[in-house]
Amino acid sequence: MRITVASGKGGTGKTTVATSLALAIGQGVFLDADVEEPDAHIFLKPKFEKEHPISILVPRVDYTKCDFCGECQKACAYNAIAVVPGKVMIFDEVCKGCGTCKLACPQQAIYEVPRQIGIVNEGKSNEIKFFEGKLAVGEATTTYLIRELKKFAEGAELVIIDAPPGTSCPMLEAAKNADFVLLVAEPTPFGIYDLKLSIQALKAMGAKMGLVINKFGLGDTTVEQIAADERVPIFMKIPFKRKLAMAYSKGVPLVEAEPEYEPQFIEMFQKIKELVEEGER
Amino acid sequence: MTAAVKELTILSGKGGTGKTTLAGAFAVLAERKVIADLDVDAPDLHIILQPKILQEKEFYGMEKARIELDECISCGLCLETCRFDAISPNYVVDENFCEGCRACTFVCPTNAIKMVKHVAGRWFISETRYGPMVHGQLGVAEENSGKLVTVIRTQAKFTAQKEGYPLILLDGPPGIGCPVISSLTGVKYALVVAEPTQSGMHDLGRLFDLFEHFDVQAYLVVNKYDLNPEVTAEIERFAYDRGVRPVGRIPFDEAVVEALVNAKPVIEYCDCPAGEAIKKIWERMVEEMEL
């Protein structure tokens, strides 16, 4: 079973919920897919064992074959190639590694070389297998790295994915093929607006969803109203407390700062399991 | 003769540290400026500034592939070729994942794949009580937020030049990826809003690398600094060593959340400690940017 923990807005408590869920269960595979800002390791404190470089394939030109016809430039949807007399300029930073230029070249003058765009760190936090994607600074291929990260959990029985914030491709890639998406939202106007966007995006994908309200008691009850309207069950309400904010600031997981949450996370996990199994029947 | 318009991008790396709260407050404090929300994925600034939309425009993203099933012979070549896993085994293109690269159209033996235009979002030219604002909303499940960020920045610049305003306030996207890069290229000043947390500290280093990469003069504000004064000092030292100048601290203040819940800029909501701190930070930024 794959559970993706997501939220539209950043800083609502995604990582707090994802790491505490993993700690409460105490096993499985944890993927930190917030590859631009992976933070889950701060709470799970894994022992890192291995570093896997992740690359995309970018084009290079065999000048013994190239006749500068310009077909590659025309074929590139990302303006990553410019053909000038006697030279083919390739802008690696904007290349998405789609391979179209190679297909378009009538002379078969294009070959591909790997270019590293990030890494996947592998480690272990007690019985939890931990992987985090980390995009190299200045790189834009966020979605690709998430896709590669997910491959490290193939075949695992239980996978918890900490998604990047937002409602666009990277978040959806983290949620793609998940059996369940656990949303985390805060009851403020920003949080509510962004929650609506995420529910819209995930519904379009046909994802099963549940909601955790974090910083509960802060704002108003609109967030509960939205959950009711959208038929997204609310599993847990974590109150807004200075003590919790301080634990977070020190990198202490919620279930360690307040152990009474542990059974709540287990109970939530049971409910998720039931909902997923219900769908399969 | 037009003096160069100065752009200030407000960023945070990690989400939820108070970027938009600060941008909203600056929008009240700054004079003669254009405001732009570059978090097109999950824009929030309009919630507190309540713009009146004057013009609405469509944003075209990458064209998407579409397979005409009556011409498709199910040969599987497109499936094999697509590096974005965007084609399902029953030959339907998932628009969420198609990046418009056209590789599939090159291999299809029956020319069954067409590229179709695709509206990926909308953007708006608006008026607020605090001046002109440009903002956008990417459709759900869309990529290319970097491109929409560029469109909005171009319009903001155009408006600033037309009005003769010297400043553009840019509320940036979270992260360090494509849209953040688009919100920084060619920008002279950036202000980072950080929280004194282990996560915040960890994310900042990556954002600072980006500032170096793009040669941006950056400044640091620590929000909710009193939650962890030790880490605050640590973050400020770290920033200073990386050429990012600390320009102020904002205390943890429930009034900030109350203002937010009432959808008002914190500066206008009440005379509170956080508001006072933000005013001082803005004065400092005016000096730094020589406005």
Interface residues (C-beta under 8 A of the other chain):
Chain A: G8 K9 G10 G11 T12 T15 E36 E37 D39 I42 A75 A77 Y78 K96 G97 C98 G99 T100 L103 A104 L135 V137 G138 E139 A140 T142 T143 Y144 R147 P164 P165 G166 T167 S168 C169 P170 L172 E173 K176 T188 P189 F190 Y193 D194 L197 Q200 A201 A204 M205 L218 G219 D220 R242 A245 M246 Y248 S249 K250 G251
Chain B: S12 G13 K14 G15 G16 T17 T20 D41 A42 D44 I47 I48 M62 E63 T81 R83 F84 D85 N96 F97 E99 G100 C101 R102 A103 F106 V107 L138 V140 A141 E142 E143 S145 G146 P174 G175 I176 G177 C178 V180 I181 E195 P196 T197 Q198 S199 H202 D203 R206 D209 L210 H213 K224 L227 N228 V231 F252 V257 L260 V261 A263
